[in-house]
Amino acid sequence: MPIKIGWLVPDRVIYFKMIGHVRAVELLSDPTPTISRMEASPQPFIHCIFDYSIVEDIPGLNVFAQSEFPRHPKFGWSVDFAHPSVVTRFILSTTGTLFNLKTRSLDTYAEAISFLNQIEPAIPLDVSIDDVQWYLEITDDEQHDLSEASS
């Protein structure tokens, strides 16, 4: 099933919606569309929210460790919510600390946006998931540009 990616708060927060059975090939797809948006932003850091609220299955942590874009110099906080595994949430948090990544696992979207607002007050508390400006959908090994559909 797909991963949808878009700006929740333009130039500040990228939103990742994990849907159904997420596969390694989807998680490790070409990061260029996201990295180019991070680099084009005038902000020093871009934060990410990962929504697992309707995910059924995701690959192991070894796949997440292979992803390139969290090592980008503009990568700020990574906040996930509704992760299906308490054990994985703990491991993500511990791994983030070990590798000097700023990560937080929370239960709800409201907690995620509130946490980012505490880090960066310019991120509004009232921004809705319905406001995401989707720019990419990844299904299997294909990327679909959604930026025209969101405009």
Buried (B, 14 or more C-beta within 10 A) or exposed (E): BBBBBBBBBEBBBBBBBBBEEBBBBBBBBEBEBBBEBBEEBEBEBBBBBBBBBEBEEBBEEEBBEEEEBBEBEBBBBBBBBBBBEEEBBEBBBEBBEEEEBBBBBBEEBEBBBBBBBEBBEEBBEEBEBEBBBBBBBBBEEEBEEBBEEEE
